[in-house]
């Protein structure tokens, strides 16, 4: 799909969707609950949000995976693989059920891990890389067309995410 995106960008622009967290809250996500797990438990609500963004003119849907890493979702009884696969599938379903005359893409969303990297924290660069690698590989396996890495406050963490995506997908 990367070639298609590069080809598409020669004459077009990508228009990404908007905020996911606030849209999930409007759909009933309680404050403090995990947005990714809410999406798994309420796929119809996540599908509805994606469809609204497509109707508004987006041609890139961002998966509901911003906080989906093994340090967060494993504690909740889920795996990174099942959360990413479900989120990508729901985004792809929204595209499938939308206007087929327009190219549409799915972006795997990767956000910060939630722990500080050394030397300020205890998480090593190599461990961060492995966490991001797992996400990126599963995103590609699930059918994401591209990866968006966002809201990184630590450039070292951003570097780990970019390298993991670039070197493994």
KAUR-V112123 format. One record per backbone hydrogen bond with DSSP energy under -1.0 kcal/mol. NH is the residue of the N-H (numbers start at 1). CO is the residue of the C=O. If there is no record, write none. Layout:
BEGIN
NH:CO / NH:CO
END
This chain:
BEGIN
5:1 / 6:2 / 7:3 / 8:4 / 9:5 / 10:7 / 11:8 / 12:8 / 17:60 / 24:20 / 25:21 / 26:22 / 27:23 / 28:25 / 29:24 / 33:30 / 38:34 / 39:35 / 40:36 / 41:37 / 42:38 / 45:42 / 46:42 / 47:43 / 48:44 / 49:45 / 50:46 / 51:47 / 52:48 / 53:49 / 54:50 / 55:51 / 56:52 / 57:54 / 58:53 / 59:15 / 60:15 / 61:105 / 63:107 / 65:63 / 68:65 / 69:67 / 72:69 / 73:69 / 76:73 / 77:74 / 78:73 / 83:79 / 84:80 / 85:81 / 86:82 / 87:83 / 88:84 / 89:85 / 90:86 / 91:87 / 92:88 / 93:89 / 94:90 / 95:91 / 96:92 / 97:93 / 98:95 / 105:59 / 107:61 / 108:146 / 110:148 / 111:66 / 118:123 / 121:117 / 123:116 / 128:124 / 129:125 / 130:126 / 131:127 / 132:128 / 133:129 / 134:130 / 135:131 / 136:132 / 137:133 / 138:134 / 139:135 / 140:136 / 141:137 / 142:138 / 144:139 / 145:106 / 146:106 / 148:108 / 150:110 / 158:154 / 159:155 / 160:156 / 161:157 / 162:158 / 163:159 / 164:160 / 165:161 / 166:162 / 167:163 / 169:165
END
